[in-house]
Amino acid sequence: MSHSKNILIITYWSYSDALIQNYTLPYAELILKTLPPNSQLFLLTLDKQKSEKSDFNKHEFINNVSIKYQPFGFWGIILWLKTIFILIRLIKKEKIELIHCWCTPAGMIGYLLSVLTGKELIIDSYEPHAEAMVENGAWKKNSFAFKLLFKFEKLQTNRAKYLIAVTQGMKDYSAEKFNHLKNNIFVKPACVDLQLFSFKNKKKSELMHELLFENKIVCVYAGKFGGIYLEKEVFDFFKVAERYWGDKFRVLILSAHQTSEINEMCVTSKLNTITVIHKFVSHHQIPDYIGLADFAITPVKSVPTKKYCSPIKDGEYWALGLPVVITNGISDDTDIIMGNKIGSVLKDLNAQSYLKSVKEIDELLKSFSSEELFEKIRPIAEKYRNFEIAKSVYKTIYGSR
């Protein structure tokens, strides 16, 4: 009989972050199900406030290791050096056998721990981060932060027992950038729990009435502005849509931004504030609110490394049968949307391109009912973003251990 196996999962996010709630914990639970009985998972989170830990008792399958957050930089490095000693003690005390890191920033600490303890290393959600930070303007290519992370990306790439990328393209990227030629890369895009995002979440009558969405054409965006995401350009797109559809058009923005920030962006793009409804809702309410929309937008900046990413929201939009307006060259998703004619691709960021996409969405909405669009688009989520993909990857990696 297999003995229990304890695993340390390292992230660079706070517990309250959607990337933990929607993108780490569901996968962690899948990992645990592949392990022998009595195995344990330990999850490292970087929390700004102690209160962010309070919900951990709702997830009894995992043990939280919470460290106070410091931004990446000098004090962030000092924090990680302290954290290394804390985690080395934890690895010894809890007999942890393997270090499983989410994304390459967390992989830096995972790499060091793997070297110091001899434990095997796995990098999950493997995609470029250092170059992406330069491309979106957050870092300079000659900065210490870029050089450090890029160096560690090479080190962890070549040390990891397994790499779990989000697109097939990462195999070529790792070979070109890091001279990585091993056949140990699995592909697992950002998957969706298809039971949580389903037809039952569509057009809830009480919410439609509350938000005055009856007889409206609603575009939803669930996410942030700035950083890797477009900002002013999105509101310029909304303005073009407003000009085309008139008062029938509404935008539903689900984000943690302050409403004052949203209103400022509306004013800059001369978008009527009445057109935009801004909400910050809990994670479990997201499916019902996304389900109110007729189409969605994924405004990831079209920079070279984004062909290796996997936007979580696309899978959720597809699972609810929504056509998606997406920027060019994003993951495999741009090609999927174009090839299946289930949305529109913004080839350029100008009024002419925005209008072309608005007209393409309008044609879809006129040609298919909401139910027909669901039947057309839902299978895309089932094929490309099904949790069964993740289950298969984790079973292959952990099931035979």
N, C-alpha and C positions, 0 to 999 in steps of 0.2 A: 504493500500500500504506500502511495506517495506521501512524503512528509509535507507538512505545511510550509508555505513559502511567503516570506514577508518582503514587500516591495516599497521603496521610497519613491513617491511621485513629486517631482520638483516643478513648480510653476513660478512665473514672474508677476503674478496678479494677486489682487486681494480677493478674499472669499466672496465679497458681495458683487464682484465684477461678473458681467454676463458671460465672460470667457471661462469662468469657473463654473457658474451655474448651468450654462447651456452647452459648454464645449469641453469641459473636463470631467465633471462628476458623472454624467451619463456613461462616458467611456470608462471611467475608473470602475464603475459598477460592472460593466461588461468584462473588464480584466479580472476582477475578483471572481466572477462566475467561471472563469477558465482555470482557476487555481484550485489546488487540493483543499479539502475542508480545514477550517481553523487558520487559514492564511489571513494575513492582515495587510492593509494598505495604509501608508502614512503619507499625508498630503501637506507639502510645504506651501504656504501662502504668504504674501507680503501685504500686511494690513496697516493702513494708516491709523485706524482707530481700533481699540480693543473690542468695541461693540460689534465690529464686523464678524467676530467669531461666534456671536451668540446663537446663530442658527445651526451650528454644527451638530447639535444634538438631534436635528431632524435627519441627519445622514449617519446613522449608526454604523454603517458598513465601513466608515473611513475614520482614521485618527488624524486630527489636525495638528500640524506644527506651524505656529504662527510667529512670524518675524516682523518687526516694525519696518515699514517701507522707507527706503531712501532712494531718491532719483539716481539714475545711472551717472556715475562720475566719481570723484575722489571719495566722498563719504559713502557712496554706494559700494565702492570697492572695499572700504574698511568694514562696512556692514557684512559683506559677503565673506570676508576673511574670518570675522567672528562666527558667522553662521557655519562655516566649514567645520570648526571645532565642535560646535553644538551637534552638527549632523554626523560627524565621525563617532561621537559618543552614542548617538541614537542608533547608528548602524551596528555598533558592537553590542549595545544593550538589547536591542530588539532582534538581533540576528538577521538583519536585512540582507537579502541575497542579490538584489538587483536594483539599479537606479534608472528610473523611467522619467525622462524630462519632456516637458511640453514647450516646444519651440527652442531656437538656438540661444536666446539670452539666458534662459534657465539651464540650457545645456552647458554653459560655461562652468557653473558650479558643479553640475553633474560630472563633467569631464575631470575636474580637479578631484572630486570625491572618488571617482573611479580609479584614478591614478594612485591616490593615497591609500585606498582600501583594497584595491584589486577587484572590486565588484564590477560585474558586467554593466554596460551602459546601453540604453535605448533612447533614441531621439525621436519623439513623436511630433506630428505637425511640422515636419522638416521642410522649411522653405527659407529663401534668403531674407535675412533681416538687416544685416549691416549695409548692404548695397541699397536696400529699400529705403533705409533712413536717409541716405545721401540723395536718392532720387526724389524723395518727397520734400527735401529741403531742411530736414531737421538737423542733419550733421553735414560737415564738410568732409571731403574724401581724405584730406590730410589731417583730420582731427584724431586725437588720441582715442576717443570712443570708437570711431570706425575701425581704426587699425587694430585695436584690441579685440573687438568682437569678430572681425573678419578672420583674424589669426585663430581665435578660438573656434570659429565655425569650421575651419580646416582641420584643427586638432580633433574636435569631437566627431566630425564626419569620418575620419580615418580610424578612430578608436572604437566607435560604436559597434556593438554586436549586430544591431539591426537599426535601420533608419526607416521611419514611416513617413513618407512624403504625401503631399496632398494632390500632386499631379504627376503624371508620367514624365513630364519635362525635367523634373528634378534629377533624373538619372543622368541626363546630358549635362545639366548645370554642374552637378557635383564632379563629373568627370573633367569638364573643362576648367572649372575654377580651382578644384582641390585635388585633381589627379586621382580621383576615387574611382577605382575600376572593379571593386568587389560586387558580387551579385547578391547584395543583402538589403536592397531597398524595396519595401512594400509600398503600395499606393492606397491611401484611405482618404477620400475627400471629406469635407465637412458634412457629416451625415445628419439626418433628421429623424426624430421619433415620429413615424407616420401615424401612430395612434393619437398623438397630441395635436397634430396638424392634419385635420381631415374635413370632409364636407360639412360635418356638424358645426364647424366653426364659421361657416359662411353666413354673412349678412344677418347676424343676430338682430331680430326686430327691435328689441328694447334699446340696443346701442345705436342702431340706425336712426331711431326716433330721437334719442337723446342728443345725437350729434347733428341732426337735421341732414342726414345723408340720403333720404328718400329722393329718388329721381335725380341724383347727382352722379357725376363721373368722378370717382375717388382714386387718387394716386397715393400710395402709402410708401413711406420710407422709415425703416426701423434702424437707427444707427446714429453715428456721429458725423459732424462736419469738421473739416480740417484734417491735418496730418496726412494719412494715406487717402483720405476722401476729399472730393471736390467740395467747394463751399459756395462761392458766389455763382458759379456756373449752374448749380442745381436750381437756385432760385430764379436765375435767368430762364432756365428750361420751364419752370413752373409758370413764369410770366407769359411765355409763348403759348403754353397750354391754356392759360386763362384767357388770353386774347382769342384763341381759336374756339374754345368751348363756351366762353362767357361765364355767366353765373351758374351754369351747370357744373363747373369744375370745382373740385375741392382737393386739398392736400392734407393728408393725415401724417404728421411727423411724430414718431414714437422715439423719444430720446431724453437723455439726462441734461441736455442744454437748458439754460434758463430761458423762460419765455421772452424775456427782454432781448436776449441774443437773437432769437428767431425773428422777433419783430424788426430788429435792426437790419437783418439780412433781407427781409421783405421790403423795407423802405429803400434799401440800396438798389434792389432790382425793380422797384416801382410795382411790386406785387401787393394787391389789396390784402390787408391783414385778415379780413373776414374770410378770405379764401383758404387760409391755413388754420388747421386745428392742431394744436401741440399738446401732447400728453406724455406723461411719464408713468408707465404702468408696471405692475409687478410681472415677474417672469411668467407666471402661470396664466396671466391675462393676455399675453402677446398673441396667441393664436386667434382669439376672438376679435382682437382689434385689427390684426392684419387681414383677417377674413372679411372685414367691412369694405375692402378696396376692390376696385375693378382692375387695376394694374399696379405695378410697383417699379421702383427705380433702384439701381445699384450703382452709385456714383464713385466707384473706386478710380483713383487717378491712373491714367494709362501710361504707366512707366514700365520699363522692360521687365523688372522682377515680378510684376503682378501677374504675369502669365504662369507663375508658379504658385500662386495663392489659391485659396478656395473659400469664397465668400459664404459665410454661414447662412445669410439671409436668402440667397438664391434658392437653396434647398427648401426653406420654409415657404417662400413665395410659390414655388412650383408645387409643393405639397398641397397648397390651397388653390391651385388652379389659376394662378395669376400670371398674365403676360408680364415680362420684365423689360424695362429699358435699361440697357447696360452700356458702359463705355467700352472702347475697343481694346482687344488684346488682354482680357481678364480671364485668367485660369483657362479651363476648357469651356467655361460657361458662355463666353461670347460665341464660340463656334456652335455650341449646342443650341443656343437661342436662334442663331441665324439659320442653322441647318434644319431645324424643326419648325421654323416660322412661328415661334411662340413669344414674340416680343420685337424689340427693335434695338439696333446697335448704333450708338452715337459715334460716327466715324470722325466727326470734328466737334469742337466746342464753340459753336456759333449759332446765331438765330436760324439760319437756313437749315442746319443739321437738326436742331431742336424741332423745327416745324415738320421736317420729314418724318421724324420719329413719332411726333404727335399724330400725324396723319396715318402712319402705319398702325398705331395702337387703335385709333378710331376705326379703321377698317376691320381690325380683329373684333372689336366690341360690337360692330354692326353685323358682322358675318356670323358670329357665334353667340349663343346665350351664355349666361354665367355657368349653367350646368354643362353645356357643351365644351366650354373652355376648360372646365375642371376635368372632364373626361379626356380632353386632348393633352393637358399639361401635367396632370397628376402622375401619369406613367413615367414622365421624365424624372420626377423625384424618386419614384420607385426603382428606376433603373440606375440612376447615377448617385443618389444620396441616401440610399437605404441603409439602416443600421446593420443589416445583414453583412454588408461589405466590411464594416468594422469588426463584427463578430468573427468573420472568417480570418481576418488579419491577426487578431489577438489569439484566436484558437491555434493558428499556425505557430505563432511565436511562443505562447505560454502553455498551450495544451499538451505539448510533448515534453515539457520540462520536468 
